Amino acid sequence: MRFHIAFLLLLLWTPVANAFLPQNYRRNRPFLSRLSEKAVTVKRLPDSAVEIEIPVPGSATKAAYDKVCAELSKNIQIPGFRKGSRIPPQVLEQRMAARGGRNALKVQAINELIAQLVESALKSQSLEPIGQPSLATPAEELADGYKPGEDLVLPIRCDVWPEIKWKGEKPYIGLTGKYTRKQFNKEKMDRALNDLRERYAALEPISDSSYKLQMGDSCTVNMDGYMATPAGEKGEPLPNAASGDQVEVVLATGRYMEGLVEGLVGAGVGETRQVRVSFPDKLRDKSLAGKKAVFDVEVLSASKRIVPEVTDEFAAKVRAGLTKESLMAELRKAVDQEDVKEYAPARNKVLANALAQVMEVEVPDTLVTNQAREKFAVMMADMREGGVSDEEIKKQISPENFNKYKEIVKPDIVKDFKISLATSEIAQKEGITVPDYQIEEQMEAIRKDAAQNKEEFDEKMIRAKVEATMTQQAVYDWLAENSNLEVVFETEGAEDDDFDEALMQKLAEESLERDKAKIAAETGVIVDVPAVAAAVTTKAEVSEPTVETPSKEPDVASEPPVESAVTAKVDDSTKDEVEKEDSTPPTEKADEKSKAEAYANMSLQDRAFQILKDLGLAGSSDS
């Protein structure tokens, strides 16, 4: 019999009735007018939690108790009383006590007061709660001192939305750090600059009737096309779209179908040439893609093309207000966007680490718990998809297993939240937004993917996540532009030049510590392993594996103008692995570090399964 994981998780973490407050805060509030004039007191607790004390006057405690009694009288049947009649509170108390509900009416009255008063009390102190507020004192204990008609103090504990404490005035400007990226692609820059100059080339008509066309010239032609026969002769006429009159042709390589430019070099004005061409394989018109054709091309006129030099005057033609220097800077930035996906994660990681040093924020445990629950549920779902039976998964869903899992993922959750909160506040302070059309482009891609896979998704929730992710990336870009990051460019043989002997020594020592911990765990004997500095005396002994992701380099000649090129989106984001410091014994700490290093190199699915194995929740028949 199948079951819903979400439902089991809900059962697992649903608190007992008296521990958390009723969720309905929107009912009528008949007691608000009876609130005490005494002020609500607030006590700040660690991890962005607070404890507030709400003074409740006797009139409100009596009204709440009377309301509970009246509602119970409508539904309870007690010998000697008609159903729905008013039953004395003492009789109701005795009946509830006989059923094992000592102080049940008072507990309900307390919950009624909480439902009416907590939200307004929090608002009066400008506190934004996270999760469900709870009684700091158990309701049963509080009920022992509850006397209808007498004043009462409600002690409420809840997590509240944290505030960032910046270390100075906008300390996120001028962040420092260092990251490595590949060299700037100068060849691509040169091609882009040349293409921009070509677009603004001036035409100088050639009046010499004996002049023969050369590479770099421009000419106006009439073209009549035919499909080529197997023998290379003219066959059926091509569609009108493939032919044309008064067509401008620039004699430059790579601009047109193969063979056209080459066939016109040396032709004169008034001359008609038969030119054999090959249509590109990726032509949009699939009926012509990859086919061969023959064109009769009549040269009507010829012109010399004067390509401008890059000057301030030329830059102003590209866009008003540009100078040679600013044009080159924008063009460089536009060209470099092609490499952003490769180096942005490393850059963002450095920015995130630097950002964490200029801010302080306490992360509420409620947020950590909620995020851990989501991750835990995803892991359980992945296990099911991986073939684990429902019965086996049920065994894993327990408070003990969840708490173990929560401790493993907590460092990542805390750091991610801090950075997310910081980038969100920076976006608000600096007015950083993502255009709606860019968000819509991403949503359209998600819709198409979901339609192809016949999957449903919560569009409102996904849109919010897409916007948050894109906004965070925009903030990273802004921080980078306003930072003092040191960029180390890769060179040939960078692996040798950047060899860090100290780092290798540290890694070797950590490896020895792990071996030492393993021996101790297996034998119970503490082994004194000497330092092995010689293990890293040569660069050839240790090498860090690299993964190259092939990417197709776009044709710069077909790229948009510089002002549109600089708006390229960056969708990649980075995820940092954080090691947790604690007072764990050395052997356990080494083992945990080893696990953390292993987790960092795994996919989400593999990591989830491995965590379960490490917890003893998978891989054994008796788990």
SVG drawing of the C-alpha trace seen along z (x, -y; Angstrom):
<svg xmlns="http://www.w3.org/2000/svg" viewBox="-33 -63 94 71">
<polyline fill="none" stroke="black" stroke-width="0.4" points="0.0,0.0 1.5,-3.3 1.6,-6.4 2.3,-10.1 5.7,-11.1 4.5,-14.6 1.7,-13.2 4.1,-11.1 6.4,-14.0 3.4,-16.1 2.5,-13.4 6.1,-13.2 6.5,-16.9 3.0,-17.8 3.4,-19.0 1.2,-18.1 -1.8,-20.3 -0.6,-22.3 2.9,-23.0 2.0,-25.2 -0.6,-27.8 -3.8,-27.5 -3.1,-28.5 -6.3,-30.6 -5.3,-34.2 -8.1,-35.7 -11.1,-35.0 -13.0,-37.8 -11.1,-39.2 -13.7,-40.0 -11.0,-40.3 -8.8,-43.0 -10.8,-45.7 -10.1,-44.1 -6.3,-44.1 -4.3,-45.3 -2.8,-48.7 0.5,-47.2 3.1,-47.1 4.1,-43.9 7.7,-43.0 10.2,-41.5 13.3,-39.5 15.8,-38.8 17.1,-35.2 19.9,-33.6 19.3,-32.6 16.9,-35.4 14.3,-34.2 12.3,-36.3 10.2,-35.7 7.4,-38.1 5.1,-38.4 1.5,-39.5 -0.4,-40.8 -4.0,-39.8 -6.6,-41.5 -9.1,-39.6 -12.0,-40.6 -10.4,-38.9 -9.5,-35.7 -13.2,-35.4 -14.5,-36.2 -12.3,-33.5 -13.3,-30.9 -17.0,-31.7 -16.8,-31.3 -15.2,-27.9 -17.8,-26.7 -20.6,-28.0 -19.3,-26.3 -18.8,-23.0 -22.3,-23.1 -23.7,-23.1 -22.1,-19.8 -21.7,-17.8 -24.4,-15.5 -24.5,-15.3 -27.3,-13.5 -29.7,-16.0 -29.1,-18.7 -30.7,-19.3 -28.4,-19.4 -27.5,-23.0 -28.6,-24.3 -26.2,-26.3 -24.2,-24.0 -22.3,-25.3 -18.5,-25.4 -17.9,-23.2 -20.0,-20.4 -18.2,-20.8 -14.8,-20.7 -15.8,-17.5 -17.0,-15.8 -13.8,-16.7 -11.6,-15.6 -13.4,-12.2 -12.3,-11.8 -8.7,-12.5 -8.8,-16.1 -7.8,-17.9 -7.8,-21.7 -9.0,-21.0 -11.4,-24.0 -8.6,-26.3 -6.2,-25.0 -8.8,-25.8 -9.3,-29.2 -5.6,-29.9 -5.4,-28.8 -8.4,-31.1 -6.6,-34.0 -3.4,-33.3 -5.3,-33.1 -6.8,-36.5 -3.8,-38.3 -0.5,-37.0 -0.6,-38.5 -1.4,-42.0 1.2,-41.8 3.9,-40.9 2.8,-43.7 2.9,-46.2 6.6,-45.4 7.3,-45.4 8.2,-41.7 7.7,-39.5 7.3,-35.9 8.7,-32.9 6.8,-29.7 4.3,-29.1 4.7,-30.9 4.6,-28.6 4.0,-28.9 7.2,-29.3 5.5,-27.5 3.4,-24.4 -0.3,-25.1 -1.1,-22.5 1.3,-24.1 0.0,-27.6 -3.6,-26.3 -2.8,-25.4 -2.6,-29.1 -5.4,-30.2 -8.3,-31.7 -11.1,-33.2 -11.5,-36.9 -7.9,-37.3 -5.0,-38.8 -2.7,-36.5 0.6,-36.8 1.1,-34.7 4.7,-33.9 5.2,-33.4 8.3,-32.2 8.8,-32.5 11.5,-32.9 11.4,-36.3 12.8,-37.4 16.4,-38.3 18.0,-41.6 21.5,-42.1 24.0,-44.0 26.4,-45.5 29.9,-46.3 30.0,-49.9 28.3,-52.0 27.7,-49.8 30.7,-47.6 29.7,-45.3 31.2,-47.9 34.9,-47.3 34.9,-43.6 38.3,-41.9 39.4,-38.4 41.1,-36.5 39.8,-34.0 41.2,-32.3 39.7,-32.5 40.9,-31.7 42.6,-34.4 40.5,-37.0 39.7,-35.9 41.6,-38.6 40.9,-36.9 37.1,-37.1 37.5,-40.7 39.3,-41.5 36.7,-39.8 33.9,-41.6 35.7,-45.0 36.2,-44.3 32.6,-43.3 31.5,-46.6 33.8,-48.6 32.4,-46.7 28.9,-47.7 29.8,-51.4 31.9,-51.1 31.4,-53.9 30.9,-53.1 32.9,-54.9 31.5,-54.2 33.9,-52.9 33.5,-54.6 36.3,-52.8 34.5,-50.5 37.5,-48.2 37.8,-47.7 37.6,-44.1 36.1,-43.2 38.4,-42.4 38.0,-41.0 36.7,-43.8 34.7,-45.5 31.0,-45.8 28.7,-45.3 25.1,-45.4 23.8,-42.4 20.7,-40.7 20.6,-36.9 18.6,-34.2 19.0,-30.8 18.5,-27.2 18.9,-23.8 22.0,-22.1 21.8,-18.8 24.0,-15.9 26.3,-17.1 26.4,-20.6 24.3,-22.3 21.2,-24.5 18.0,-22.6 14.7,-23.7 14.4,-27.4 14.8,-28.2 12.0,-29.8 11.9,-33.6 13.1,-33.9 16.5,-32.4 16.9,-34.8 16.6,-38.6 17.3,-41.9 19.4,-44.8 21.1,-42.7 24.2,-44.1 27.0,-41.7 30.2,-42.4 33.1,-40.4 34.3,-39.0 34.6,-35.4 32.1,-33.7 29.2,-36.0 27.2,-34.1 26.7,-30.6 29.9,-28.9 31.1,-29.8 29.2,-33.1 32.0,-35.5 34.7,-33.4 32.7,-33.3 32.4,-37.1 36.1,-38.0 37.5,-39.4 34.1,-40.2 33.4,-43.6 30.4,-45.9 27.9,-44.8 29.3,-41.2 27.1,-38.2 28.7,-35.2 27.5,-31.7 28.3,-30.9 28.0,-27.5 27.2,-27.5 26.4,-25.2 23.7,-26.1 24.6,-25.7 23.5,-22.5 21.8,-24.4 19.8,-26.6 16.3,-27.5 14.7,-26.4 15.2,-22.6 14.3,-22.1 17.5,-23.9 19.7,-23.0 22.9,-21.3 21.9,-21.4 23.9,-22.7 22.7,-25.4 23.7,-27.5 23.2,-31.3 23.3,-33.6 24.7,-36.8 24.7,-40.1 27.0,-42.8 25.2,-46.2 27.6,-48.4 30.8,-48.3 32.1,-50.3 35.1,-50.5 34.4,-50.0 36.1,-52.4 36.3,-50.8 36.6,-53.4 39.3,-53.5 38.3,-53.3 38.3,-56.9 36.1,-59.1 34.2,-60.2 33.5,-56.6 32.4,-55.7 29.9,-58.5 28.3,-57.1 27.8,-53.8 26.0,-55.5 25.8,-59.1 28.0,-59.8 30.5,-57.0 34.2,-57.6 36.9,-55.3 37.8,-54.2 34.2,-53.6 33.4,-51.8 36.3,-49.4 35.4,-48.8 31.8,-47.9 32.8,-45.7 35.3,-43.9 32.6,-43.3 30.2,-42.1 32.7,-39.7 33.7,-38.5 30.1,-37.5 30.6,-34.4 33.0,-33.1 30.9,-34.2 29.3,-30.8 32.8,-29.3 34.3,-31.8 31.2,-33.2 30.8,-30.4 34.4,-30.9 33.9,-34.6 30.6,-34.4 32.1,-32.0 34.8,-34.6 32.2,-37.4 30.0,-35.3 32.9,-34.6 33.9,-38.3 30.3,-39.3 30.0,-37.0 32.9,-38.8 31.2,-42.3 27.9,-41.2 26.4,-39.5 23.0,-37.8 21.4,-35.2 19.6,-32.4 16.4,-31.2 16.2,-27.5 12.8,-27.5 14.3,-28.4 16.9,-25.7 14.4,-23.1 12.0,-24.0 14.8,-23.9 16.1,-20.6 12.6,-19.1 12.3,-20.1 15.7,-18.5 14.8,-15.4 11.5,-15.0 13.4,-15.3 15.8,-12.7 13.0,-10.3 11.3,-10.9 14.6,-10.2 15.0,-7.0 11.5,-5.9 12.4,-6.7 15.6,-4.8 13.6,-1.7 13.5,-1.7 10.2,-0.3 7.7,-2.3 8.0,-0.2 11.7,-0.7 11.3,-4.5 8.7,-4.5 11.4,-3.1 13.7,-6.1 11.2,-8.8 11.6,-9.3 12.6,-12.4 16.0,-10.8 16.9,-10.2 15.7,-13.7 17.8,-15.3 20.9,-13.5 20.2,-14.6 19.5,-18.2 22.9,-18.5 24.6,-17.3 22.9,-19.9 22.7,-22.7 26.0,-24.5 25.0,-24.7 21.5,-25.9 22.9,-28.6 25.4,-30.0 23.0,-29.9 20.4,-31.8 22.9,-34.4 24.0,-35.1 20.5,-35.1 19.3,-37.5 22.3,-39.8 21.9,-39.8 18.2,-40.5 18.9,-43.5 21.6,-44.8 19.2,-44.5 16.6,-46.6 19.1,-49.2 20.8,-49.6 17.7,-49.2 18.9,-46.1 16.1,-44.4 15.7,-41.8 13.6,-42.9 10.3,-41.1 11.0,-39.8 14.1,-38.0 12.1,-36.2 9.4,-35.4 12.0,-33.9 13.1,-31.5 9.5,-30.7 8.7,-29.9 11.6,-27.5 10.3,-25.8 6.8,-25.5 8.0,-23.9 10.2,-21.5 7.3,-20.6 4.9,-20.1 7.4,-17.8 7.8,-15.7 4.0,-15.9 4.7,-17.3 2.8,-19.9 4.4,-22.6 3.4,-25.4 4.0,-28.4 3.7,-31.0 6.3,-29.3 8.6,-28.5 8.4,-32.1 9.3,-33.4 12.4,-31.1 13.4,-32.1 13.2,-35.8 15.1,-35.3 17.9,-33.3 18.2,-35.8 18.1,-38.8 20.9,-37.2 23.0,-36.7 22.4,-40.3 23.6,-41.4 26.7,-39.3 27.4,-41.0 26.9,-44.4 29.1,-43.5 31.8,-42.3 31.7,-45.6 32.0,-47.5 34.7,-45.2 38.5,-45.1 38.8,-41.4 42.1,-40.2 41.8,-38.2 44.4,-35.5 44.4,-34.6 45.2,-31.0 48.2,-30.5 49.6,-27.5 50.9,-25.1 48.9,-26.8 48.7,-23.6 52.5,-23.7 52.8,-27.4 50.0,-27.5 51.2,-24.5 50.6,-25.2 53.1,-23.1 51.6,-24.3 48.2,-23.2 49.4,-19.9 51.2,-19.4 47.9,-20.2 45.9,-17.8 48.5,-15.0 48.4,-15.6 44.5,-15.5 44.7,-12.2 47.1,-10.8 44.7,-11.9 41.9,-10.1 43.9,-6.9 44.9,-7.3 41.2,-7.7 40.2,-4.7 42.8,-2.5 41.8,-3.7 38.1,-3.0 38.8,0.5 41.4,1.6 41.0,-0.7 44.7,-1.5 45.8,-5.2 48.5,-5.2 51.2,-7.9 51.7,-8.7 54.7,-10.9 54.5,-13.9 55.2,-13.1 56.4,-16.3 58.3,-14.3 55.0,-13.1 54.6,-16.4 58.2,-17.2 57.6,-17.0 54.9,-18.7 54.3,-15.6 53.1,-13.6 49.9,-15.5 47.6,-16.8 44.1,-18.2 41.7,-16.7 39.9,-19.2 36.8,-18.9 36.5,-20.8 33.1,-21.6 33.0,-21.9 31.1,-24.9 30.4,-26.1 31.9,-29.5 29.3,-31.8 30.0,-33.6 30.9,-37.2 29.9,-38.5 26.3,-37.6 26.2,-39.0 24.0,-42.0 25.4,-45.6 27.5,-46.3 24.7,-47.9 22.6,-44.7 25.4,-42.3 26.2,-43.6 22.7,-42.6 23.5,-38.8 22.1,-36.8 24.0,-34.7 22.0,-31.9 24.7,-29.9 24.8,-30.1 27.3,-28.8 26.9,-26.5 29.5,-26.6 30.5,-23.7 31.1,-24.7 32.8,-22.6 31.3,-22.6 33.5,-23.3 32.7,-21.6 34.2,-19.8 34.0,-16.4 36.9,-14.0 39.7,-14.0 38.9,-10.6 35.3,-11.5 36.1,-14.9 38.5,-13.5 35.9,-11.0 33.3,-13.8 35.7,-16.0 36.3,-13.0 32.6,-12.6 32.2,-16.4 34.9,-16.2 33.2,-13.2 29.8,-14.8 31.1,-17.9 32.0,-16.0 28.7,-14.1 25.5,-14.8 22.4,-15.6 21.0,-12.1 24.3,-10.3 24.9,-12.6 21.4,-11.9 21.9,-8.2 25.4,-8.3 24.2,-10.4 21.6,-7.7 24.3,-5.0 26.5,-7.0 23.6,-7.3 23.0,-3.6 19.6,-4.2 20.3,-2.5 22.3,0.4 21.4,2.9 18.5,5.3 17.8,4.7 17.6,0.9"/>
</svg>
